Amino acid sequence: MEWIDISRDLFAAPPYPGDPVPRRDRIRRMDLGDAYNLSGFYACCHSATHLDAPLHFIPDGDPVDRVDLSRCLGPCRVVPAAGIVTGAHVDRLSPKAGERILFKGNGGACLSESAAFALAQAGVLLVGTDAPSIGAPDGGEAAHRELLGAGIPILEGLDLSAAEPGEYRLAALPLLLSGAEAAPVRAVLIRG
């Protein structure tokens, strides 16, 4: 069985423009004479690899603690993408109801509104990208609204560099942050 960690380090991944920079505070340190190590940390809910819940763009949408976790576990497909994925591109992929799709685009795979609509209409369970945001630079809100409005959680900030396109099992559980619109995740792909 092969395991591929597709998470980005919370403290090393560059923050989305305008988001706060994550930091770790070392409160107790054995190397300074303390009996144990103890850290605290601060991060935006959208730092590094994270899951957007419907509440991120849908006023009465579910927060991350109410996302059906079965959407975050199970078979998935990693597909190559270059730049902005369109509805026509999604149609060629022939997404199936109940599928989880992760777009691999060297950190730049984002969706147009038509792509998000096509994925929602197909009934996918989850959509992910290796980009910091699923939305295209000139209309990111539209893609988010399409997917999240259909109850489809979004994985963003994945590191798919070691994952070849193909079929895997995904495990990407968000931290339990009651009432939050997003949460960091530790995401892995499993093959074999």
Summary of the structure (lengths in Angstrom):
residues: 192
radius of gyration: 17.0
end to end distance: 4.6
largest distance: 61.1
contacts: 641
relative contact order: 0.25
helix: 21%
strand: 32%
